Every structure is written in C-alpha cells, then in structure tokens.
Amino acid sequence: MLELRGVTYRYPSEDFDTLQNLSFSVKEGEFVSIIGVSGCGKSTIFRLINRLLSPGAGEILAGGHPVERQKQYCGYMPQRDLLFPWRTVGENLRLPLEIRGGLSRSEMRAQVEGMLAEVGLPGCAGKYPGELSGGMRQRAAFGRTALTGSKLLLLDEPFSALDFLTRVSMQEWLLGQWQRHRQTVLFITHDVEEAIFLSGRILVVDSTPIRRLTEVPVPLPYPRERTMLSRPEIAALRERLLDSLRKQVKEG
C-alpha cells in the first residue's frame, strides 16, 4: 500500500538532512505506528507522503504508483482536529466530498449522516465544533478524514492533546473502527503504550537524521483488550521501546 525508497529530505533553513536514504513499506490493511521522541522528524515523513513536502531524493509509492501522479491516495489527520469553527460539523465532514465532486447535495448529506452515525455522533450535523468535547471533535475529524475515500490513512498524534481518560477511550474507539473496516493506517505517536495497544508493527526512530526505522512486531492478536498490556512479554516490550527512546534523547 505504501513504500518509501531511499527518501532524503532537508529543510531549506537547515544545514543537515532530516531524512537520509530512508526506506520502509506498509502492507494493505496493516495498522503500523511510528514512534520517536518529539522533534525527531516523524511528522516530516507524513508531510512527504501527502506531498506537503517534496523529497530531495528517492521516491514514494502508494498502491505501487508514484504519489505525485495520484489524487486522493491518502487521508491525513494532524495533531489538531482543524475543524473550521464557522462551519457546522456536518459541513466540516462534507468538505472532502465537495472537493472530490460528482455528488448531489442529497448524496453528500446521506454520506455525512452515515459517517456521523459511524463515529458515534448521530444528530450532531447541525452543531458547531465549539459545542463539542475534545473527544467528539477528534471523532468528527476522523470522520472527515475517512470521507476522503482513501484506503491509506495517516494519523499524526491525533490524541496527544486529550486528557488521559479521553485518550484511552479514543484509542479503543479507533481500534474498533480499524477492526471493522481494515483500512491501512500509519500512525505517529510518542506514546509507547498507545503504539503497542493499536499496532501490528511498530517502526522506531532510533537516530537523527532518520536513516532507518527499526521494525518491532507486537505479539498480540486482534481483537485486543487493554488488559493484554499487563502480560509479561508486553511489559518487557514496553521497557525495551522506552529504553530505545531514552537512548535517542541522550544522544540528541
């Protein structure tokens, strides 16, 4: 579904590479997380995949084809929900349908109402974002991302600004969504436990510039329950990943 081949990128204002000859891939239907300390370049990977940035070298493929030749190949959800406050929730979710075009207003309304029900927000189409809680806003933002129709979803620390209990609830909700629809998800986080709970594989940023991502499989079956995180092998995995991040902080 997604492949980076020898990708290098340097910000114009910097004298060093953020990514250097980086290669990795994600298979269709996988839930894969990238973890690393803040500022290590994780979000740069997403900006390159969704073409907000262009690599200095290498290529990025989605579905086996270069991304620069494609439209609507991925949906992107950043850290903040970025809902437009002057549009209702329904109008916010309708935005990707308006951009895609080809649907009548009644068809768009039906898709929006169906998605709101899917994300647990039935009856909220006429509300404004300021009337929703943080968790509700994130679900609305996810619904808008899903309505892009893309099979590949890029989720960039979408729960980092939420309080602990809301974040746990949203993790469980997202996992349920993925288990039902099996879209391909690439998820960025600096929360090791979040990555373990959600992912089939974890890709660890262990150096700056990012030259490689260390692959760590998560030895848990789906469907998952939070109680699984207390298993001895998962506790050991959590400590191993934390040690890797601590090492990167010291070297940074």
Secondary structure, 3 states (H helix, E strand, C coil): CEEEEEEEECCCCCCCCCEEEEEEEECCCCEEEEECCCCCCHHHHHHHHCCCCCCCEEEEEECCEEHHHCCCCEEEECCCCCCCCCCCHHHHHHHHHHHHCCCCHHHHHHHHHHHHHHCCCCCCCCCCHHHCCHHHHHHHHHHHHHCCCCCEEEEECCCCCCCHHHHHHHHHHHHHHHHHHCCEEEEEECCHHHHHHHCCEEEEECCCCECCEEEEECCCCCCCCHHHHHCHHHHHHHHHHHHHHHHHHHHC
